[in-house]
């Protein structure tokens, strides 16, 4: 199936090119798990370093009518979610007359919805999964595996909490309690961001901050998004004479060469973690 990105023009006109006077809607594709460490085996990642160039180019057009964020992400690292969203708002503040529109594709959940909230308006397909306003973390415990193979764990620290949540040591109740407190603080920051950006649009009929997700139509009813529609439909209606151009986030050099991780095992674990993030939404 041909993707939206394949259908639209991928070349952004040169900034300052006075020969082309066509109005522009610049599209930035934000697709993948949000993580500070891109993996060559994962299907796309989002972080500030990866999308900075695309965002800057998108906002730099002198005949810019709107910036569209094409979002397809199950979420990921909260810090990178916040950094990317803040950068979008910084650039938008320099062009207050230019609206920022977010378009949710398969999923805009957790950190993906955090990114969507950086827009002035959010649209979703009727089948899009939207929301998951919560915090999750996961890992593995290897204590039984070490015992099975007769491996002795040697860990030396200075500081009573330095080895907190070490995956090769038995889990401690006090460490789990600490993690829950961290989750609560992050959740509060997430909720504050959504309320700041969505304001009075949010419905009070359901608990929107339980970590649940909704389809696009229901998300409209709940005020999580502003309308049902796709990028082409909305842009054609709002800006009928504008040219759609796409600014793709640049992949790091090592990721393009397939060398984004120091070892194959590390890259494989990253890919499994990314796959798990998508699979939580049936994708």
C-alpha atoms as an extended CHARMM CRD file, in Angstrom:
* protein
*
       283  EXT
         1         1  UNK       CA              0.0000000000        0.0000000000        0.0000000000  PROA      1               0.0000000000
         2         2  UNK       CA              1.3590000000        3.4090000000       -0.9180000000  PROA      2               0.0000000000
         3         3  UNK       CA              1.9610000000        5.5620000000        2.1680000000  PROA      3               0.0000000000
         4         4  UNK       CA              0.9650000000        9.1700000000        2.5410000000  PROA      4               0.0000000000
         5         5  UNK       CA              4.6270000000       10.1750000000        2.5620000000  PROA      5               0.0000000000
         6         6  UNK       CA              5.1530000000        8.4600000000       -0.8060000000  PROA      6               0.0000000000
         7         7  UNK       CA              2.2210000000       10.3470000000       -2.3290000000  PROA      7               0.0000000000
         8         8  UNK       CA              3.2360000000       13.8560000000       -1.3550000000  PROA      8               0.0000000000
         9         9  UNK       CA              6.1610000000       15.8430000000       -2.6280000000  PROA      9               0.0000000000
        10        10  UNK       CA              9.2640000000       15.1480000000       -0.5530000000  PROA      10              0.0000000000
        11        11  UNK       CA             11.3090000000       18.1610000000       -1.7200000000  PROA      11              0.0000000000
        12        12  UNK       CA             10.9690000000       21.3010000000        0.3480000000  PROA      12              0.0000000000
        13        13  UNK       CA             11.5060000000       24.4680000000       -1.7400000000  PROA      13              0.0000000000
        14        14  UNK       CA             14.7230000000       26.3500000000       -0.9980000000  PROA      14              0.0000000000
        15        15  UNK       CA             14.2810000000       29.0050000000        1.6440000000  PROA      15              0.0000000000
        16        16  UNK       CA             14.2200000000       32.4030000000        0.0030000000  PROA      16              0.0000000000
        17        17  UNK       CA             13.5100000000       31.0550000000       -3.4980000000  PROA      17              0.0000000000
        18        18  UNK       CA             11.5810000000       34.0250000000       -4.8890000000  PROA      18              0.0000000000
        19        19  UNK       CA             10.7170000000       32.2050000000       -8.0990000000  PROA      19              0.0000000000
        20        20  UNK       CA              8.2120000000       29.9410000000       -6.3550000000  PROA      20              0.0000000000
        21        21  UNK       CA              5.3790000000       31.9280000000       -4.7880000000  PROA      21              0.0000000000
        22        22  UNK       CA              3.1780000000       28.9420000000       -3.9020000000  PROA      22              0.0000000000
        23        23  UNK       CA              1.8540000000       28.7840000000       -0.3690000000  PROA      23              0.0000000000
        24        24  UNK       CA              3.2840000000       25.8780000000        1.5900000000  PROA      24              0.0000000000
        25        25  UNK       CA              2.0340000000       23.4640000000        4.2370000000  PROA      25              0.0000000000
        26        26  UNK       CA              5.1350000000       21.7720000000        5.6480000000  PROA      26              0.0000000000
        27        27  UNK       CA              4.7250000000       18.2500000000        6.9970000000  PROA      27              0.0000000000
        28        28  UNK       CA              7.0330000000       16.7430000000        9.6170000000  PROA      28              0.0000000000
        29        29  UNK       CA              6.8060000000       12.9890000000        9.9920000000  PROA      29              0.0000000000
        30        30  UNK       CA              7.1240000000       11.8030000000       13.6060000000  PROA      30              0.0000000000
        31        31  UNK       CA              7.0600000000        8.0230000000       13.3110000000  PROA      31              0.0000000000
        32        32  UNK       CA              8.3950000000        5.4500000000       15.7460000000  PROA      32              0.0000000000
        33        33  UNK       CA              9.2180000000        4.8380000000       19.3780000000  PROA      33              0.0000000000
        34        34  UNK       CA             10.4300000000        7.9140000000       21.2610000000  PROA      34              0.0000000000
        35        35  UNK       CA             13.9200000000        7.1470000000       22.5430000000  PROA      35              0.0000000000
        36        36  UNK       CA             17.2760000000        8.8850000000       22.9740000000  PROA      36              0.0000000000
        37        37  UNK       CA             19.0740000000        5.8720000000       21.4680000000  PROA      37              0.0000000000
        38        38  UNK       CA             18.0360000000        4.9810000000       17.8920000000  PROA      38              0.0000000000
        39        39  UNK       CA             18.3620000000        1.3350000000       16.8850000000  PROA      39              0.0000000000
        40        40  UNK       CA             19.2320000000        0.1490000000       13.3410000000  PROA      40              0.0000000000
        41        41  UNK       CA             16.8180000000       -2.7770000000       13.7440000000  PROA      41              0.0000000000
        42        42  UNK       CA             13.8120000000       -0.7500000000       14.9050000000  PROA      42              0.0000000000
        43        43  UNK       CA             11.2150000000        0.7300000000       12.5390000000  PROA      43              0.0000000000
        44        44  UNK       CA             11.9110000000        4.3880000000       13.1380000000  PROA      44              0.0000000000
        45        45  UNK       CA             12.6800000000        6.3530000000       16.2680000000  PROA      45              0.0000000000
        46        46  UNK       CA             11.9120000000        9.8580000000       17.4890000000  PROA      46              0.0000000000
        47        47  UNK       CA             14.1730000000       12.1320000000       19.5240000000  PROA      47              0.0000000000
        48        48  UNK       CA             15.1520000000       15.7800000000       19.4510000000  PROA      48              0.0000000000
        49        49  UNK       CA             18.4490000000       15.1770000000       17.6640000000  PROA      49              0.0000000000
        50        50  UNK       CA             16.6990000000       13.2290000000       14.9080000000  PROA      50              0.0000000000
        51        51  UNK       CA             13.8820000000       15.6960000000       14.2370000000  PROA      51              0.0000000000
        52        52  UNK       CA             15.5440000000       19.0600000000       14.9090000000  PROA      52              0.0000000000
        53        53  UNK       CA             16.5870000000       19.6100000000       11.2810000000  PROA      53              0.0000000000
        54        54  UNK       CA             13.1860000000       18.6440000000        9.9090000000  PROA      54              0.0000000000
        55        55  UNK       CA             11.3450000000       20.9080000000       12.3400000000  PROA      55              0.0000000000
        56        56  UNK       CA             13.6300000000       23.8590000000       11.6220000000  PROA      56              0.0000000000
        57        57  UNK       CA             13.2790000000       23.4730000000        7.8590000000  PROA      57              0.0000000000
        58        58  UNK       CA              9.5170000000       23.1110000000        8.1310000000  PROA      58              0.0000000000
        59        59  UNK       CA              9.1000000000       26.3700000000       10.0350000000  PROA      59              0.0000000000
        60        60  UNK       CA             11.5760000000       28.2790000000        7.8220000000  PROA      60              0.0000000000
        61        61  UNK       CA              9.3880000000       28.6870000000        4.7210000000  PROA      61              0.0000000000
        62        62  UNK       CA              8.6520000000       32.3270000000        3.9200000000  PROA      62              0.0000000000
        63        63  UNK       CA              5.2050000000       31.4740000000        2.4470000000  PROA      63              0.0000000000
        64        64  UNK       CA              4.2670000000       29.0330000000        5.1820000000  PROA      64              0.0000000000
        65        65  UNK       CA              0.5280000000       28.5930000000        5.7650000000  PROA      65              0.0000000000
        66        66  UNK       CA              0.6930000000       25.7710000000        8.3280000000  PROA      66              0.0000000000
        67        67  UNK       CA              2.9350000000       23.1020000000        9.8070000000  PROA      67              0.0000000000
        68        68  UNK       CA              1.4880000000       19.5920000000       10.0000000000  PROA      68              0.0000000000
        69        69  UNK       CA              2.8080000000       16.9310000000       12.3670000000  PROA      69              0.0000000000
        70        70  UNK       CA              2.1700000000       13.4380000000       11.0060000000  PROA      70              0.0000000000
        71        71  UNK       CA              2.3090000000       11.3100000000       14.1550000000  PROA      71              0.0000000000
        72        72  UNK       CA              2.4940000000        7.5370000000       14.3990000000  PROA      72              0.0000000000
        73        73  UNK       CA              4.0160000000        6.6080000000       17.7470000000  PROA      73              0.0000000000
        74        74  UNK       CA              3.2310000000        4.3260000000       20.7120000000  PROA      74              0.0000000000
        75        75  UNK       CA              5.2510000000        6.5970000000       22.9840000000  PROA      75              0.0000000000
        76        76  UNK       CA              8.5380000000        6.1140000000       24.7740000000  PROA      76              0.0000000000
        77        77  UNK       CA             10.9500000000        8.2760000000       26.7440000000  PROA      77              0.0000000000
        78        78  UNK       CA              9.1860000000       11.1160000000       28.6050000000  PROA      78              0.0000000000
        79        79  UNK       CA             12.1710000000       13.4660000000       28.4370000000  PROA      79              0.0000000000
        80        80  UNK       CA             12.4990000000       13.1940000000       24.6520000000  PROA      80              0.0000000000
        81        81  UNK       CA              8.7210000000       13.5910000000       24.3270000000  PROA      81              0.0000000000
        82        82  UNK       CA              8.9480000000       16.8070000000       26.3100000000  PROA      82              0.0000000000
        83        83  UNK       CA             12.0140000000       18.1030000000       24.4630000000  PROA      83              0.0000000000
        84        84  UNK       CA             10.4920000000       17.5870000000       21.0160000000  PROA      84              0.0000000000
        85        85  UNK       CA              7.1490000000       19.1010000000       22.0620000000  PROA      85              0.0000000000
        86        86  UNK       CA              8.8850000000       22.1180000000       23.6080000000  PROA      86              0.0000000000
        87        87  UNK       CA             10.9520000000       22.6430000000       20.4650000000  PROA      87              0.0000000000
        88        88  UNK       CA              7.7840000000       22.6400000000       18.3570000000  PROA      88              0.0000000000
        89        89  UNK       CA              6.2680000000       25.3110000000       20.5940000000  PROA      89              0.0000000000
        90        90  UNK       CA              9.4770000000       27.3870000000       20.5050000000  PROA      90              0.0000000000
        91        91  UNK       CA              9.4390000000       27.4280000000       16.7110000000  PROA      91              0.0000000000
        92        92  UNK       CA              5.6900000000       28.0460000000       16.5910000000  PROA      92              0.0000000000
        93        93  UNK       CA              6.0600000000       31.0440000000       18.9050000000  PROA      93              0.0000000000
        94        94  UNK       CA              8.2180000000       32.7500000000       16.2660000000  PROA      94              0.0000000000
        95        95  UNK       CA              5.3630000000       32.4670000000       13.7460000000  PROA      95              0.0000000000
        96        96  UNK       CA              2.1800000000       33.0230000000       15.7580000000  PROA      96              0.0000000000
        97        97  UNK       CA              0.0460000000       33.4030000000       12.6200000000  PROA      97              0.0000000000
        98        98  UNK       CA              0.9890000000       29.9010000000       11.4070000000  PROA      98              0.0000000000
        99        99  UNK       CA             -1.1510000000       27.1120000000       12.9060000000  PROA      99              0.0000000000
       100       100  UNK       CA              0.4050000000       23.7850000000       13.8840000000  PROA      100             0.0000000000
       101       101  UNK       CA             -1.8400000000       20.8150000000       13.0920000000  PROA      101             0.0000000000
       102       102  UNK       CA             -1.2620000000       17.2630000000       14.3340000000  PROA      102             0.0000000000
       103       103  UNK       CA             -2.5620000000       14.2300000000       12.4370000000  PROA      103             0.0000000000
       104       104  UNK       CA             -2.7100000000       10.9020000000       14.2740000000  PROA      104             0.0000000000
       105       105  UNK       CA             -2.2060000000        7.8320000000       12.0940000000  PROA      105             0.0000000000
       106       106  UNK       CA             -2.3260000000        4.2860000000       13.5340000000  PROA      106             0.0000000000
       107       107  UNK       CA             -1.5200000000        5.3810000000       17.0540000000  PROA      107             0.0000000000
       108       108  UNK       CA             -0.7190000000        8.5670000000       18.9640000000  PROA      108             0.0000000000
       109       109  UNK       CA             -0.4440000000        7.1730000000       22.4480000000  PROA      109             0.0000000000
       110       110  UNK       CA              1.4860000000        8.0490000000       25.5800000000  PROA      110             0.0000000000
       111       111  UNK       CA              4.4940000000       10.0690000000       24.3810000000  PROA      111             0.0000000000
       112       112  UNK       CA              2.9490000000       10.0880000000       20.9110000000  PROA      112             0.0000000000
       113       113  UNK       CA             -0.0520000000       11.9480000000       22.3090000000  PROA      113             0.0000000000
       114       114  UNK       CA              2.3300000000       14.2130000000       24.2560000000  PROA      114             0.0000000000
       115       115  UNK       CA              3.7540000000       15.2330000000       20.8550000000  PROA      115             0.0000000000
       116       116  UNK       CA              0.2760000000       15.7330000000       19.3910000000  PROA      116             0.0000000000
       117       117  UNK       CA             -0.5580000000       18.1540000000       22.1820000000  PROA      117             0.0000000000
       118       118  UNK       CA              2.2250000000       20.4420000000       20.9370000000  PROA      118             0.0000000000
       119       119  UNK       CA             -0.1010000000       21.2830000000       18.0310000000  PROA      119             0.0000000000
       120       120  UNK       CA             -2.8140000000       23.9320000000       18.0410000000  PROA      120             0.0000000000
       121       121  UNK       CA             -5.2840000000       21.4230000000       16.5910000000  PROA      121             0.0000000000
       122       122  UNK       CA             -5.3100000000       17.6170000000       16.5880000000  PROA      122             0.0000000000
       123       123  UNK       CA             -7.0100000000       15.3690000000       14.0270000000  PROA      123             0.0000000000
       124       124  UNK       CA             -7.2850000000       11.5900000000       13.9860000000  PROA      124             0.0000000000
       125       125  UNK       CA             -8.5400000000        8.9090000000       11.6460000000  PROA      125             0.0000000000
       126       126  UNK       CA            -11.6700000000        7.2040000000       12.9050000000  PROA      126             0.0000000000
       127       127  UNK       CA             -9.5690000000        4.0520000000       13.5020000000  PROA      127             0.0000000000
       128       128  UNK       CA             -6.6290000000        5.8170000000       15.1850000000  PROA      128             0.0000000000
       129       129  UNK       CA             -5.7410000000        4.8490000000       18.7600000000  PROA      129             0.0000000000
       130       130  UNK       CA             -5.3680000000        7.9930000000       20.8500000000  PROA      130             0.0000000000
       131       131  UNK       CA             -4.5350000000        8.6780000000       24.4850000000  PROA      131             0.0000000000
       132       132  UNK       CA             -2.7220000000        6.3770000000       26.9120000000  PROA      132             0.0000000000
       133       133  UNK       CA             -2.0240000000        9.3020000000       29.2190000000  PROA      133             0.0000000000
       134       134  UNK       CA              0.0030000000        7.3890000000       31.7710000000  PROA      134             0.0000000000
       135       135  UNK       CA              3.4880000000        6.1440000000       32.6020000000  PROA      135             0.0000000000
       136       136  UNK       CA              4.9370000000        2.6740000000       32.1660000000  PROA      136             0.0000000000
       137       137  UNK       CA              8.3490000000        1.0810000000       32.5760000000  PROA      137             0.0000000000
       138       138  UNK       CA              9.4890000000       -2.4820000000       32.3790000000  PROA      138             0.0000000000
       139       139  UNK       CA             12.5120000000       -4.7160000000       32.5630000000  PROA      139             0.0000000000
       140       140  UNK       CA             13.7060000000       -8.2230000000       33.3080000000  PROA      140             0.0000000000
       141       141  UNK       CA             14.9740000000      -10.0160000000       36.4020000000  PROA      141             0.0000000000
       142       142  UNK       CA             17.8290000000      -12.4480000000       35.8680000000  PROA      142             0.0000000000
       143       143  UNK       CA             18.4660000000      -13.7450000000       39.3990000000  PROA      143             0.0000000000
       144       144  UNK       CA             17.0600000000      -17.2150000000       38.7000000000  PROA      144             0.0000000000
       145       145  UNK       CA             19.0130000000      -17.4780000000       35.4670000000  PROA      145             0.0000000000
       146       146  UNK       CA             22.2800000000      -16.6640000000       37.2260000000  PROA      146             0.0000000000
       147       147  UNK       CA             21.6100000000      -19.2800000000       39.8870000000  PROA      147             0.0000000000
       148       148  UNK       CA             20.8050000000      -21.9040000000       37.2660000000  PROA      148             0.0000000000
       149       149  UNK       CA             24.1850000000      -21.4940000000       35.6020000000  PROA      149             0.0000000000
       150       150  UNK       CA             26.1160000000      -21.0220000000       38.8260000000  PROA      150             0.0000000000
       151       151  UNK       CA             27.0130000000      -17.4180000000       38.0880000000  PROA      151             0.0000000000
       152       152  UNK       CA             27.8520000000      -15.2150000000       41.0600000000  PROA      152             0.0000000000
       153       153  UNK       CA             26.7750000000      -11.5750000000       40.8940000000  PROA      153             0.0000000000
       154       154  UNK       CA             29.4390000000       -9.1740000000       42.2520000000  PROA      154             0.0000000000
       155       155  UNK       CA             28.3080000000       -5.5920000000       42.7230000000  PROA      155             0.0000000000
       156       156  UNK       CA             30.1500000000       -2.9350000000       44.7190000000  PROA      156             0.0000000000
       157       157  UNK       CA             28.7090000000        0.5210000000       45.3550000000  PROA      157             0.0000000000
       158       158  UNK       CA             29.1940000000        3.6590000000       47.4170000000  PROA      158             0.0000000000
       159       159  UNK       CA             25.7580000000        5.0470000000       48.2620000000  PROA      159             0.0000000000
       160       160  UNK       CA             22.8980000000        2.9940000000       49.6380000000  PROA      160             0.0000000000
       161       161  UNK       CA             20.6410000000        3.5390000000       46.6190000000  PROA      161             0.0000000000
       162       162  UNK       CA             23.2460000000        3.2400000000       43.8640000000  PROA      162             0.0000000000
       163       163  UNK       CA             22.2090000000       -0.3040000000       42.8990000000  PROA      163             0.0000000000
       164       164  UNK       CA             18.4800000000        0.3820000000       42.9920000000  PROA      164             0.0000000000
       165       165  UNK       CA             16.4840000000       -1.8920000000       40.5960000000  PROA      165             0.0000000000
       166       166  UNK       CA             19.5790000000       -3.8150000000       39.4930000000  PROA      166             0.0000000000
       167       167  UNK       CA             18.1690000000       -6.5420000000       37.1770000000  PROA      167             0.0000000000
       168       168  UNK       CA             20.6880000000       -9.1210000000       38.4420000000  PROA      168             0.0000000000
       169       169  UNK       CA             19.7140000000       -8.6760000000       42.1010000000  PROA      169             0.0000000000
       170       170  UNK       CA             16.4600000000       -9.6190000000       43.8820000000  PROA      170             0.0000000000
       171       171  UNK       CA             13.8250000000       -6.9060000000       43.6670000000  PROA      171             0.0000000000
       172       172  UNK       CA             13.3970000000       -4.8890000000       46.8670000000  PROA      172             0.0000000000
       173       173  UNK       CA              9.9750000000       -3.5500000000       47.9670000000  PROA      173             0.0000000000
       174       174  UNK       CA             11.4750000000       -0.1590000000       48.8060000000  PROA      174             0.0000000000
       175       175  UNK       CA             12.8880000000        0.1040000000       45.2700000000  PROA      175             0.0000000000
       176       176  UNK       CA              9.4830000000       -0.6530000000       43.7590000000  PROA      176             0.0000000000
       177       177  UNK       CA              7.9130000000        1.9990000000       45.9890000000  PROA      177             0.0000000000
       178       178  UNK       CA             10.5080000000        4.5330000000       44.8130000000  PROA      178             0.0000000000
       179       179  UNK       CA              9.7310000000        3.6860000000       41.1840000000  PROA      179             0.0000000000
       180       180  UNK       CA              6.0020000000        4.1170000000       41.7640000000  PROA      180             0.0000000000
       181       181  UNK       CA              6.6310000000        7.5860000000       43.2010000000  PROA      181             0.0000000000
       182       182  UNK       CA              8.6540000000        8.5020000000       40.1280000000  PROA      182             0.0000000000
       183       183  UNK       CA              5.8350000000        7.2450000000       37.9020000000  PROA      183             0.0000000000
       184       184  UNK       CA              3.3260000000        9.3570000000       39.8420000000  PROA      184             0.0000000000
       185       185  UNK       CA              5.4250000000       12.5010000000       39.4040000000  PROA      185             0.0000000000
       186       186  UNK       CA              5.8590000000       11.8970000000       35.6740000000  PROA      186             0.0000000000
       187       187  UNK       CA              2.1440000000       11.1830000000       35.3120000000  PROA      187             0.0000000000
       188       188  UNK       CA              1.3190000000       14.4910000000       36.9870000000  PROA      188             0.0000000000
       189       189  UNK       CA              3.6100000000       16.3230000000       34.5640000000  PROA      189             0.0000000000
       190       190  UNK       CA              1.9180000000       14.5590000000       31.6320000000  PROA      190             0.0000000000
       191       191  UNK       CA             -1.5550000000       15.4520000000       32.9030000000  PROA      191             0.0000000000
       192       192  UNK       CA             -0.5190000000       19.0780000000       33.4500000000  PROA      192             0.0000000000
       193       193  UNK       CA              0.7930000000       19.2820000000       29.8650000000  PROA      193             0.0000000000
       194       194  UNK       CA             -2.4240000000       17.8750000000       28.3910000000  PROA      194             0.0000000000
       195       195  UNK       CA             -4.5600000000       20.2530000000       30.4590000000  PROA      195             0.0000000000
       196       196  UNK       CA             -2.3460000000       23.1810000000       29.4840000000  PROA      196             0.0000000000
       197       197  UNK       CA             -2.6250000000       22.4330000000       25.7800000000  PROA      197             0.0000000000
       198       198  UNK       CA             -6.2300000000       21.1540000000       25.5760000000  PROA      198             0.0000000000
       199       199  UNK       CA             -7.7330000000       23.4100000000       28.2210000000  PROA      199             0.0000000000
       200       200  UNK       CA            -11.5170000000       23.5210000000       28.3410000000  PROA      200             0.0000000000
       201       201  UNK       CA            -11.8540000000       21.1200000000       25.4070000000  PROA      201             0.0000000000
       202       202  UNK       CA            -11.4090000000       18.0930000000       27.6680000000  PROA      202             0.0000000000
       203       203  UNK       CA            -14.5100000000       16.1850000000       28.7140000000  PROA      203             0.0000000000
       204       204  UNK       CA            -15.1620000000       15.3750000000       32.3670000000  PROA      204             0.0000000000
       205       205  UNK       CA            -17.3870000000       12.4010000000       31.5540000000  PROA      205             0.0000000000
       206       206  UNK       CA            -14.5430000000        9.8680000000       31.7200000000  PROA      206             0.0000000000
       207       207  UNK       CA            -11.2150000000        9.4890000000       33.4530000000  PROA      207             0.0000000000
       208       208  UNK       CA             -8.9690000000       10.6390000000       30.6260000000  PROA      208             0.0000000000
       209       209  UNK       CA             -5.7830000000       10.1070000000       32.6130000000  PROA      209             0.0000000000
       210       210  UNK       CA             -6.1300000000        6.4110000000       33.4430000000  PROA      210             0.0000000000
       211       211  UNK       CA             -3.7720000000        5.2830000000       30.6720000000  PROA      211             0.0000000000
       212       212  UNK       CA             -6.6640000000        4.0840000000       28.4960000000  PROA      212             0.0000000000
       213       213  UNK       CA             -6.8560000000        4.6410000000       24.7270000000  PROA      213             0.0000000000
       214       214  UNK       CA             -9.8020000000        5.5060000000       22.4740000000  PROA      214             0.0000000000
       215       215  UNK       CA            -10.5940000000        5.4010000000       18.7670000000  PROA      215             0.0000000000
       216       216  UNK       CA            -10.5960000000        8.6660000000       16.8360000000  PROA      216             0.0000000000
       217       217  UNK       CA            -14.3400000000        9.3050000000       16.9560000000  PROA      217             0.0000000000
       218       218  UNK       CA            -14.5510000000        8.7990000000       20.7130000000  PROA      218             0.0000000000
       219       219  UNK       CA            -11.4090000000       10.8810000000       21.1780000000  PROA      219             0.0000000000
       220       220  UNK       CA            -13.2700000000       13.7810000000       19.5330000000  PROA      220             0.0000000000
       221       221  UNK       CA            -16.1510000000       13.3930000000       21.9920000000  PROA      221             0.0000000000
       222       222  UNK       CA            -13.6920000000       13.4160000000       24.8930000000  PROA      222             0.0000000000
       223       223  UNK       CA            -11.8820000000       16.4990000000       23.6390000000  PROA      223             0.0000000000
       224       224  UNK       CA             -8.5760000000       14.7050000000       23.1370000000  PROA      224             0.0000000000
       225       225  UNK       CA             -8.6700000000       15.6150000000       19.4370000000  PROA      225             0.0000000000
       226       226  UNK       CA            -10.4890000000       18.3120000000       17.4940000000  PROA      226             0.0000000000
       227       227  UNK       CA            -11.8320000000       16.3380000000       14.5640000000  PROA      227             0.0000000000
       228       228  UNK       CA            -11.8340000000       13.1700000000       12.5010000000  PROA      228             0.0000000000
       229       229  UNK       CA             -9.9410000000       13.4380000000        9.2320000000  PROA      229             0.0000000000
       230       230  UNK       CA             -6.6850000000       12.7810000000        7.4730000000  PROA      230             0.0000000000
       231       231  UNK       CA             -3.9770000000       15.1790000000        6.4080000000  PROA      231             0.0000000000
       232       232  UNK       CA             -4.9460000000       15.4390000000        2.7470000000  PROA      232             0.0000000000
       233       233  UNK       CA             -8.6300000000       16.0730000000        3.5000000000  PROA      233             0.0000000000
       234       234  UNK       CA             -8.0560000000       18.7150000000        6.1410000000  PROA      234             0.0000000000
       235       235  UNK       CA             -5.2850000000       20.5450000000        4.2730000000  PROA      235             0.0000000000
       236       236  UNK       CA             -7.2990000000       20.5530000000        1.0210000000  PROA      236             0.0000000000
       237       237  UNK       CA            -10.2400000000       22.1200000000        2.8450000000  PROA      237             0.0000000000
       238       238  UNK       CA             -8.2770000000       24.6040000000        4.9300000000  PROA      238             0.0000000000
       239       239  UNK       CA             -5.5400000000       25.5580000000        2.4500000000  PROA      239             0.0000000000
       240       240  UNK       CA             -6.7820000000       24.5880000000       -1.0450000000  PROA      240             0.0000000000
       241       241  UNK       CA             -4.0450000000       26.4570000000       -2.9380000000  PROA      241             0.0000000000
       242       242  UNK       CA             -1.1180000000       25.3220000000       -0.7950000000  PROA      242             0.0000000000
       243       243  UNK       CA              1.5610000000       22.8380000000       -1.7860000000  PROA      243             0.0000000000
       244       244  UNK       CA              2.2090000000       19.9940000000        0.6620000000  PROA      244             0.0000000000
       245       245  UNK       CA              5.8930000000       19.3480000000        1.2830000000  PROA      245             0.0000000000
       246       246  UNK       CA              7.4590000000       16.8000000000        3.6310000000  PROA      246             0.0000000000
       247       247  UNK       CA             10.4860000000       17.2660000000        5.8660000000  PROA      247             0.0000000000
       248       248  UNK       CA             11.7600000000       13.8350000000        6.8820000000  PROA      248             0.0000000000
       249       249  UNK       CA             13.7090000000       13.4660000000       10.1440000000  PROA      249             0.0000000000
       250       250  UNK       CA             17.3050000000       12.5800000000        9.3240000000  PROA      250             0.0000000000
       251       251  UNK       CA             18.6180000000        9.2520000000       10.5530000000  PROA      251             0.0000000000
       252       252  UNK       CA             21.9780000000        9.2860000000       12.3680000000  PROA      252             0.0000000000
       253       253  UNK       CA             24.8620000000        8.1330000000       10.1720000000  PROA      253             0.0000000000
       254       254  UNK       CA             25.4940000000        4.9720000000       12.1850000000  PROA      254             0.0000000000
       255       255  UNK       CA             21.8240000000        4.0200000000       12.0180000000  PROA      255             0.0000000000
       256       256  UNK       CA             21.8350000000        4.4700000000        8.2170000000  PROA      256             0.0000000000
       257       257  UNK       CA             24.8340000000        2.1480000000        8.0360000000  PROA      257             0.0000000000
       258       258  UNK       CA             23.2040000000       -0.4080000000       10.3370000000  PROA      258             0.0000000000
       259       259  UNK       CA             25.7210000000        0.2930000000       13.1150000000  PROA      259             0.0000000000
       260       260  UNK       CA             23.5290000000        2.1160000000       15.5910000000  PROA      260             0.0000000000
       261       261  UNK       CA             24.3260000000       -0.2180000000       18.4970000000  PROA      261             0.0000000000
       262       262  UNK       CA             27.6890000000       -1.4000000000       19.8170000000  PROA      262             0.0000000000
       263       263  UNK       CA             26.7860000000       -5.0610000000       19.3670000000  PROA      263             0.0000000000
       264       264  UNK       CA             24.2210000000       -7.2070000000       17.5820000000  PROA      264             0.0000000000
       265       265  UNK       CA             22.7860000000       -8.4310000000       20.9010000000  PROA      265             0.0000000000
       266       266  UNK       CA             22.2290000000       -4.8630000000       22.0950000000  PROA      266             0.0000000000
       267       267  UNK       CA             20.5540000000       -3.9140000000       18.8180000000  PROA      267             0.0000000000
       268       268  UNK       CA             18.3190000000       -6.9640000000       19.0380000000  PROA      268             0.0000000000
       269       269  UNK       CA             17.2140000000       -6.1120000000       22.5870000000  PROA      269             0.0000000000
       270       270  UNK       CA             16.4100000000       -2.5680000000       21.4740000000  PROA      270             0.0000000000
       271       271  UNK       CA             14.3670000000       -3.9190000000       18.5810000000  PROA      271             0.0000000000
       272       272  UNK       CA             12.4540000000       -6.2600000000       20.9130000000  PROA      272             0.0000000000
       273       273  UNK       CA             11.6810000000       -3.3730000000       23.2770000000  PROA      273             0.0000000000
       274       274  UNK       CA             10.4470000000       -1.2310000000       20.3840000000  PROA      274             0.0000000000
       275       275  UNK       CA              8.3540000000       -4.1060000000       19.0570000000  PROA      275             0.0000000000
       276       276  UNK       CA              6.7960000000       -4.5220000000       22.5100000000  PROA      276             0.0000000000
       277       277  UNK       CA              5.8630000000       -0.8220000000       22.5760000000  PROA      277             0.0000000000
       278       278  UNK       CA              3.9230000000       -1.1690000000       19.3090000000  PROA      278             0.0000000000
       279       279  UNK       CA              2.3730000000       -4.5100000000       20.2630000000  PROA      279             0.0000000000
       280       280  UNK       CA              0.6730000000       -2.9920000000       23.3260000000  PROA      280             0.0000000000
       281       281  UNK       CA             -1.6890000000       -1.3680000000       20.8050000000  PROA      281             0.0000000000
       282       282  UNK       CA             -2.1140000000       -4.4090000000       18.5770000000  PROA      282             0.0000000000
       283       283  UNK       CA              0.3160000000       -3.1010000000       15.9330000000  PROA      283             0.0000000000
